[in-house]
Each structure stands twice: as C-alpha cells, then as structure tokens.
Amino acid sequence: PKMNKPVKLKQYVHDLICDASPTKEERNSAVAGHVKIRAVLDALQLSQNTFLSGSYARKTHCRPINDVDVFVALDASQKDNDIASKVLQHLQTAFPEKNEIAPSSPFDRRFIANEDTLTFDVVPAYATQPLAALSQYDGGFKIPDNSANRWTTTFPHKAKKAIRAAQSHNHRLIPLIRLLKQWNYGRARNTTKPLKSFHLEVMCYDVDLKACKNDRQNLRALIQHVADKLRNDKQCPVPAPGGQDPLSSYFDEPNRQWTRVQVQQWLDQMAELAKQAVEKEQATEQAAALALWKQIFEPTSKP
C-alpha cells in the first residue's frame, strides 16, 4: 500500500489484497502468450491440446506473475513415440532467442519461452487415462520432474474444481490466497519460500470463514488455519486434489533454507500477531491494530 499519507486500518488491508491481484494488463499478457504458443503448435496439430495450468488457471496467481504453466496434453499411447521431443524442437525453432533450456534427459523436457515480462513453462503432459476429448477429461497427467528425474502425476482439472468449491463457500478466499502467496513469496531466503505456493494454497481450501465479519478477521482466521494445518501435517498430510503424495514432502530436502520447524514458528508468530490485531480493532484501538498488521506484512515495521 502507498504510504504517502496516513492510511486507515480498513484501507490498509484492502490495499494489500488489491495489490496482490494481477492487473488486467498482466492477465491479458498471459492470455496473449498462450495464444502465440498455440499458434506455433498448430503445425503439429496440437494447438487444441494445450491448456493453461497452475495458479494462473485456478485464478490464484499473485503479483507479480512470473511464470505461466502451459500443458500440452498427449495421449499415453504417444509416450513411446517421443512426441515430446518433437514439440520441444518445434518450439525451439519458433522461439530461437527466447528459450532458456533444452532437453538433456528424459525428464528435462520443459520448454521455457520468455514473452515480454512473462515466462511460459510449456510442459508435455501424458494423460493417465484415454484422452478422447480434452474438454471432457478429468483424469491425471504424468509430467516430467527434472528436479527428481522422474515422472510425477498431477490432476490440474481436479485442482480447479477444488478451488471453485472452496470459493463457493468462502467468496473472499481467492483474493486472500493471492495475498498470502505474495506474503510467502516476500519471505524467501535465497529464492526458497517458507512454503511452496501450491501447498499453501491447498491448505486454505477447507478453511471456514463464515463467522468472520470483514477481511481482517478473514485474514486472521486463514493464517491461523494454515499454521494449524502445518502443525497437524505429520498425522494428516495434505495431498494435492486427486493425488496421494503429501504436498509437504519438500521439507525433507537436505539443507533447505526454511526448515519445517522454522516455518511453523513463523506461522505461529504471525497468527498471534493477527489475533492481537483483531482484538485491538474490536477494542477500537485502530492505530495499534494497524501497527500489528504492518508487523505481519512489513517485517521492518516497528511495533
């Protein structure tokens, strides 16, 4: 939020939420880039098999939009034909100056194209079930995971359904998720965020905000909910919609900049500050409540 003049509590939180949401121009850039990639794939008769995936497709992307996932849906029977290599080679020819990586192994098959200020991650995605029509397909896709040298299964359509269902119960949920993602991104250590974005998002899906009367109370409840979900993760791990593997497995990575214990401590501290902020507002101590929210979203702010 702009701090050129004194800002009131309600406006401060409102501006935080608005600033986390991409502008119309940013959304249009993402659509235009996807259209351009589809046009390139027309030559391979695959343009109708591409679709936006990830947070952009679920509308939970925050500012700045750094990358947009584009899946090229392929039938499982095409896997042995190595059509993924043909797709990547075709894209490299079309974007000779704008690609960052080339396939060097069976699992390094993502093509990254830079268009204006956005990066498009084009991923070959093999359907785990017969792929008759993409518009009617609700199954999983196997995509290459070059960080682990394996194929991993993802269910992008189920994830979209899950966030739609969650949003139908809490109409303010998506704007709040965008804010928490941006907040999480801003606490990165050497590019390592406390929580991976999709894990953070999915933990928010089953929050209950019905008792909340405004966005400050919504935020307080959501931060507490995420802290509680992570605390219970060992006993009740959170999988991706449609999947089975725990989304928190990245905490087992060696030498991770943010350990599970550190993330839990940070979330607990932030949840306590949010609780105090709501209590101060209820006690009509607006300035004190604002100072507490600033401690959460502006770590350099003094109490």
N, C-alpha and C positions, 0 to 999 in steps of 0.2 A: 504493500500500500504506500501511496505517496505521503511523505511526512512534511510537506511544505507548510502546513498549518495544523493546529491541534485537531486530532481526529477523535471522534466519539467511539465508544466501545462497539456499538452495533455496526457502525460503518466500517470499523477496522476489520472485523471478522467477515463482513460482507465483501469487502475489497479483497481479502485474502482468497476467498472462494472464487471470486470472479477472475482474479489474476492467474489462478491455477488452470483455468479453462482456455483451450486454444481459441484464437480468433477465427473469424470467418475466412480471412485470407489464408491462414495456416491450414484450415480444413480444405479449402479449395486447392491448395498446392498439393496436398496429399492425393486428392482425387485425380488431379491432372497428371501426376506422376504415374499413378496406376493405369490411367488410360493410355499413356505413352508406352508403358511396358506391355500392355495387352496388344497394342498395335504392332509392336515388334514381334510378338509371339503369333500373330496372325499367319505368318509364313509357315509356321509349324502346325497350324490348325489347333492351337492350344489356347487361343485368347479367351474362349468361353469357359476354360477350365481354371482360370485364375480368379482368386478372390482375396480380399483384404482380410488379414487375420490379426491376432494380437490385440493390444489395448485399443488401437485405433478402431478396429471393427466392433469392439464392445463399447466404444464411446467412453472409455475410462482413461484415455490418454490425458496427460497433463502437459502444461507448457514447461519448457519448450518441447515441441515434437522433434525428437532427434532421429527416430527411425520408424519406418512403416513396414510391417511384415506383409509380404505378398506370397501366398501359396500357389504353386502350380500343381493342381490336383491330377494325379496319374493313377490309372488302374494298376492293381497289384500285378497283373499279368505283364505289364510293361517293364517291370523292375529288371528282369534279366536282359532286356533289350538295351539297357543303359541309355534310355532316352534322356535321363537327367543330364548326362554329358552333352548331348545334342542341344538341350535347352541352354545350358551354360555357355557353350561355344557360340551359339547364335546371339545370346545377349552380349557376350564379349565383343563380337563383331559390330553389333549395333551401338554399343557404348564403349568404344576403344579407349577414350580418355577418362572415363568416369567410373571404372570398376577398380576395386581395391584388392581383391583376392582372386586367385584362380584355383580350380580344384587340383589338389595334390594327393588326395587319398579318397577312398570310397565314402568317407564321412565328412569331407571338406567340400561340400557341393552347394554351398550357398553363394549366390551372386549378389554383390553389393553395388548398387548404382547410386551415384550422387546426382541429385537434381536440385538445383538452386540450393536451398539450405537444408534439404531433407535427404536422408539416406533410406533407400529401399532395399530391404533384405528379401531377395527372391529365393524361395525355398522349394525344392521338389518334394512333394507330399504324396506318398503312395497310400491309396485307400486300403484299409484293412478288411473291407467288405466289397462286394461287387459294386462298381461305380457306374450305374446306368445313367443317372442324371444328377448333376451336382446340386441342383436346386432342391432335390428330394433326399439328398444323402444326409444321414445323421450319425454316421459311424466315425471311427477314428482314422488318423493318418499317421504313417510312420515317416518321420523326418530325420535327416542326418544331424547328429550331435557331435560336432567336430571337437568339442572340448573333452568329451569322454570316449571318442572313437567308437560310437555305437549308434544304432537306430533307436529313437525313442518314439513312443506313441502319444499322440495328443488328440484332443477332441474339441476343436475350435467351435463347432456348432453347438455342442452341449454347454460350453462356457458362455456363449452368447445367450442361450436360453436361461442359464443360471442367473446371470446378472439382470436380465429382464424380469425374472420372477422376483429377485431381491428388490429391484427398483419399484415394482408394483406394490410392494408392502411398505417401502420407505421412499417416498418420492424425491427426497433430497439426497439419496445415497450416492448417486454418481458424482455430483459436484463435490461432495465431501471426500469421496475416494480420490478424486483428482487432487484435492488439496493435500491429503495425507501422502500420496505418491510424491508430489512435489517437495513436501516437507522431508520425506525419507531420502529423496534424491539429494537434497541440500546438506545432508549429514554424512555424505560419502567420505570415506577415508581411502585416498589413493584409488579412486574410482569404485571402491567397494561400498555399496549402500548397506545400512543396517539390515534391511530386509529386502529380498528380491521382490520386485514390483508385483508380479503375479501372485506370489504368496500373500503379500499384504492385502491385495485386492480380494482374494478368495476368502481370507479370514473375516472380511467385512460382510460377506453375503448374508449371514444369519443373525446379524445384529437386530435388536428390537428397539426402534426409536419412537414407538407410539406414545410413550409417556413424556417425551421431550416437547417443549413448547417453542423453542427457537433454535437457531443454528449453533449458538454457543452451547446449549445443552446437548444438541446432536453431536457436536464435536467431542464434548467431554465423554459422552456415552460410547462413542466409537473408539476413541483412544483407549478407554478402559477395556472395552471389548477385545481389542487387538492384544492388549497386554495379557488379558486372561486367556485368550486362545493360545498364545505362545507358551504361557506357563503350563497349560494342560496338554501341550503338543506331544510330549513323550508318551502319555497314556492314550490320547485321542488325536493322532496326527491328522493333519488336514491334507487331503489329496486334491488334485485338480478335478473339476467336474468331468465325470466319465472315466477318470483314471483311478489308480490304486496306490501308486507310489507317493510317499509323503512329499509335499512341496518344500518341507524344511530340510531336506537332505543336504543342501548346500552348507549347512552349519558344520558338516563333517569334513569339509575341505581343509586340508592342512594349512596352517599359517594364515587363516582368514583374518582380515583386518578387524572385523567385528565378530566377536565370538557370541555364541548363544547367550551366555551369562551377561555379557556387556549390553546386548540388545535388550534383554529382559530388564536390566537395571534402568536403562534409558527410558523404556516404555513405562515402567512403574513410576519413575520420577515425573515424566510428562503427564501421566494420568493423575497423579497427585496435584500437580500444578493446575490442571484443567478443573479438577474438583474444587480446588480453592477459588479459582476464578469464578465459577458458577455460584459458589456460596457468597463471595463478595458482591456479585451483582445482585443476588437476592436480598442482600443486606443494604442495597442501594449505595454501595461503595464502588462507584463506577471507575474511578481513577485506579483504585487498587486492582480491580478486575482486569482492566486494560493492561496494567503493568505485568500481570501474571500471564496473560495471553502473549504478550511480547516476549516474555522469557521462553515460552514454548516455541514460537515461530521466528524469533530473532534472538539466537543464542547469546549475542553480545549485549543484549539489553540488561540493564541493572534492575534489581528488584525495587 
